[in-house]
Amino acid sequence: MNRIGFVFQSSPHSTTKGREGLDAILAASAYSEDIHIFFIGDGVLQLLENQQPEQILSRDYISGFKMLALYDLEEIFVCQTALSNRGLQANNLNIDVDVIPNQQINEKLAQCAQVMVF
């Protein structure tokens, strides 16, 4: 099966995109093992640890990203520029990721046969 890319570019809890993207990844993992996941722009905020969505009466789907390892989804990339622009580092995130520059993000996205953006 062809490589599928999932791109998160929206901040968490402002829309349902993050939760829908996570659900789509978990569903697609039943059919494909060649999945790459990208967090760019405000999407890096999806992975911030210690979020308290219940304070805004939102569902805590963020902890669901920890399940990616259980599904053997290890190709998870975070944009280095997006992190630094927000004053963040990889140790601020709730899962292990590969922090890479924009150029590598673009190269890896180009290798995906299908790309879904959330």
N, C-alpha and C positions, 0 to 999 in steps of 0.2 A: 504494500500500500504506500502511497505517496506521503511525504512529510506534511504535517499540518502545523501551522503556526497560529498561536493565540496571542493577541496583543492587548494588553490592558493599558489604557491611556486616560482613564477617568478616575477621579478621586472617589474614595469609598463613601457609601451612605448617602451621596447626593442624588444618585439614581440607582436603578437595580442592575446596571451593567456589570458590576463586579460579581455579584451573586450569580447572574446569568452566565457570565463567562466561566466561573468556577464549575457550575453545573455542566456546561458544554464540554469542558475539558474532561471531567470525570466520565461523562457519557461516551465521548470519543475514545477514551482510553480502552474501552471494551472492544473497539474495532481496530485500533492502531496502536503500535508501540512507538511509532516515530512521530512524537509530538514535541514541539519546541514552544516554550512559553516566554513571552517578553513583557517587561514592565517598563514603560517609557512615560515621560512627562509626569502628570499627576498620578498616573497609574502606579508609580512606586509607593505611593501612600497606601495602596491596598495591603502592603506587607508590613506596615508599621506595627511594632509590638505594643502591647499595653493600651490598645484602643478600648474605649468604653461606649459602644454603640447603644447600650441600653439607656444611657443618659439622654439620647435623642429619640428614644422609643424605636430603635432600629434593631433588626435581627443581627446577631453576631455570626456572620458567615466567614469572617476573616480567619478564624481559627481553622476553618475548613481547608485553607491552603496548606496546613500541616499534613493533610491526607495525601498530598501529591507524592510524597515519598513512599507511602504504602502502595500506591499504584505504579511504582517504579518510574515515575516521571522525574527525571533528573536534569533535563535540559531546560534550565530556568535561568533566564538572563535579565539583568537589570541594567538600565542605561546609567553609566557613570556620571554623565553630565546632569541628568535629572536628579540623581542623588545629591550631588554637590550643590546644585542650584537651590536645593531645599535644605541645605545644611545637615544632610544625613550621611551615614556611613552604613556599610553592610551589617555591622553589628547592631544597628537599630531595627533590623528586619526580623520577622518571626520565623523565617526558614532560611536554609542555606541556598545561596544563589551564586551565579557567576556575574560579577560586575564587569561590564565591558564597555568600551567607547562606542559612540554613535556609528562609526564606520563599520565595526564588527556586527552591530545590530543589523545594519542595512544588508551586509553580506549574508548573514544567516537568514534574514527574511527572504532574500532573493532565492534561497535554496528550498523554500517551502512551496509546495504545489498549490496549497490552499491557505489563505490567511483570513482569520476571523478577528475582528476588532471590537473591543468592548470598552 
